Amino acid sequence: MRILVLGLLMLAVAVAAASCGGVTVSDSGAIETGPVLNMTYASGDGKLAFNYPADWSIREESGQVLIGNSTAALEDTTSDATTTPGQFKAGISILQASRIQGLPLNPGPRDVLNRFTQSLSSQTPIAPADTTIGSRRAARAELSDNTGQVVLYTLEVQPGVYALITAGSARGELGSYEPTLLAIADSIRYSPRGDVLAPPAATEEAGS
């Protein structure tokens, strides 16, 4: 599992089509129900933003954003931190479907995730399933062994643009962290114009 999780994170870097430079952290509104996401990450190019818990840690690394429930989970580079009980780590990358070879015409989230998991040729084949995150199309896949669990998501953030989310935990602990991961995923915003944090444009009232 150590090799698998590290391999997934490195593979996400290899296929990511957009890198993020710089971290902006600010207050954001808390979700009324479920996990409290009271901090906001924004990429330096203004294309990617999402909310996350204030007591979690975040770091950029070679084209993806790493987020974990502790600094130790992010800083442990000598072993797989995600197989340590109580630690959880995830990686978020942005993929352009047009830059991924081998996809069918008009691919969906499951096609993108299936193409990604096919790169794990040494592992048992993974069959992604269609799902939704909030109101957006997504796909999910999971695998585990006797030491840890890995979950993978692709989330359609714009037509033809997907967030690839890879995450891992010690075996039996994924259920404790996945609701927070899904809340983070639901908060992901992407803008190719680089204005992801710009306030919505004002609209004129009817009859004005």
C-alpha positions in Angstrom: 0.0 0.0 0.0 2.9 2.4 0.6 4.1 2.0 -2.9 0.6 2.2 -4.3 -0.4 5.5 -2.5 2.9 7.2 -3.3 2.7 5.9 -6.9 -0.8 7.3 -7.2 0.3 10.7 -6.0 3.3 10.7 -8.4 1.1 9.5 -11.3 -1.3 12.4 -10.6 1.6 14.8 -11.0 2.6 13.2 -14.2 -0.8 13.5 -15.9 -1.9 16.8 -14.4 -2.3 19.4 -17.1 -2.4 22.5 -14.8 -0.1 23.4 -12.0 -0.9 25.7 -9.1 1.6 28.3 -7.8 1.1 30.1 -4.5 -1.3 29.6 -1.7 -3.9 32.1 -0.5 -5.7 31.3 2.7 -8.7 33.3 3.9 -11.8 32.9 6.0 -14.8 31.4 4.4 -18.3 30.5 5.5 -18.8 27.3 7.4 -21.1 24.6 5.9 -24.3 24.5 7.9 -24.3 20.7 8.1 -21.4 18.3 7.9 -17.7 19.1 8.1 -16.7 22.7 8.8 -14.6 24.0 6.0 -13.5 27.5 7.3 -10.3 28.1 5.3 -9.9 28.7 1.6 -7.1 27.6 -0.7 -6.5 29.5 -3.9 -3.9 28.8 -6.5 -1.5 31.6 -7.5 -2.8 31.6 -11.0 -6.4 32.1 -9.8 -7.7 29.0 -11.5 -8.4 26.7 -8.6 -9.9 27.2 -5.2 -11.5 25.0 -2.5 -12.4 25.1 1.2 -10.9 22.9 3.8 -10.8 22.5 7.7 -8.7 25.1 9.6 -6.9 22.3 11.5 -5.8 20.5 8.3 -2.5 21.2 6.5 -2.0 22.0 2.9 1.0 22.1 0.5 1.7 22.4 -3.2 4.0 19.9 -4.8 4.9 19.5 -8.5 1.6 20.3 -10.1 -0.9 19.2 -7.4 -2.2 20.3 -4.1 -1.6 18.0 -1.1 -3.9 18.2 1.9 -3.8 16.2 5.1 -5.4 16.1 8.5 -2.0 16.9 10.1 1.4 18.4 9.2 2.9 15.0 10.0 0.8 13.4 7.3 2.2 15.8 4.7 5.8 15.9 5.9 6.2 12.1 6.1 8.1 11.5 2.8 10.1 8.5 4.0 7.1 6.2 4.5 3.5 6.1 3.6 1.8 8.4 6.1 -1.6 7.3 5.0 -1.1 3.8 6.5 -0.4 5.3 9.9 -3.5 5.2 12.1 -5.0 8.6 12.5 -3.4 10.1 9.5 -5.0 11.0 6.2 -3.6 12.6 3.0 -5.1 13.5 -0.3 -3.9 15.0 -3.6 -5.9 17.3 -6.0 -4.9 17.9 -9.6 -6.6 19.5 -12.6 -6.8 17.4 -15.8 -7.7 18.6 -19.3 -9.5 15.7 -21.0 -8.2 16.9 -24.4 -4.6 16.2 -23.3 -5.2 12.7 -22.1 -4.6 10.0 -24.7 -6.8 7.0 -25.1 -10.1 8.6 -24.1 -13.3 8.1 -26.0 -15.1 10.9 -27.8 -17.0 13.1 -25.3 -15.5 11.4 -22.2 -17.2 11.5 -18.8 -15.7 11.3 -15.3 -15.7 7.5 -15.3 -13.8 7.4 -18.6 -11.1 9.8 -17.2 -10.8 7.8 -14.0 -10.7 4.5 -15.8 -7.9 5.8 -18.0 -6.0 6.9 -14.9 -6.4 3.6 -13.1 -5.3 1.6 -16.2 -1.8 3.1 -15.5 -1.7 0.9 -12.4 -0.9 -2.1 -14.4 0.7 -4.0 -11.5 -2.5 -3.8 -9.5 -5.8 -5.7 -9.7 -8.0 -3.9 -12.3 -10.2 -1.2 -10.7 -13.7 -0.6 -12.0 -14.7 3.1 -11.4 -18.4 3.8 -10.7 -20.4 6.8 -11.7 -21.5 9.1 -8.9 -22.2 12.7 -8.1 -20.6 15.2 -5.8 -23.1 17.9 -5.0 -24.8 18.5 -8.4 -21.7 17.7 -10.5 -20.9 14.5 -12.3 -18.1 12.4 -10.8 -16.7 8.9 -10.6 -15.3 6.9 -7.7 -12.9 3.9 -7.3 -11.5 2.3 -4.2 -9.0 -0.4 -3.4 -7.4 -1.7 -0.2 -5.1 -4.3 1.3 -4.3 -5.3 4.9 -2.5 -2.0 5.6 -4.5 0.8 4.0 -7.3 2.1 1.8 -7.1 4.3 -1.2 -10.1 6.2 -2.8 -10.0 8.0 -6.1 -12.4 10.5 -7.6 -12.7 12.4 -10.8 -15.0 15.5 -10.6 -16.2 17.5 -13.7 -15.4 21.1 -12.7 -15.9 22.5 -16.3 -16.8 20.9 -19.6 -13.8 18.7 -20.4 -11.9 19.7 -17.2 -11.7 17.4 -14.2 -10.4 17.4 -10.7 -8.5 14.2 -9.9 -8.6 13.4 -6.2 -6.5 10.6 -4.7 -6.6 9.9 -1.0 -5.5 7.3 1.4 -5.9 6.2 5.0 -5.1 3.3 7.3 -7.4 0.3 6.8 -10.8 0.8 8.4 -10.4 4.6 8.7 -11.5 5.8 5.3 -15.1 6.1 6.4 -14.1 8.6 9.0 -12.4 10.9 6.5 -14.3 10.5 3.3 -17.2 12.9 4.3 -14.7 15.7 4.8 -13.0 14.8 1.5 -16.3 14.9 -0.3 -17.1 18.3 1.3 -13.8 19.6 0.1 -14.4 18.2 -3.4 -17.9 19.8 -3.5 -16.3 23.2 -2.7 -13.8 23.0 -5.6 -14.1 25.9 -8.0 -12.2 26.2 -11.3 -11.9 29.1 -13.7 -9.7 29.0 -16.8 -9.7 32.8 -16.8 -7.9 32.9 -13.4 -10.7 34.7 -11.6 -11.9 31.9 -9.4 -12.2 34.1 -6.3 -13.8 37.1 -8.1 -17.3 37.9 -6.8 -20.2 37.0 -9.0 -21.1 39.7 -11.6 -24.0 41.8 -10.5 -27.2 41.3 -12.5 -29.7 44.1 -13.3 -33.1 43.7 -11.7 -36.0 43.3 -14.1 -37.5 46.6 -15.1 -34.5 48.7 -14.0 
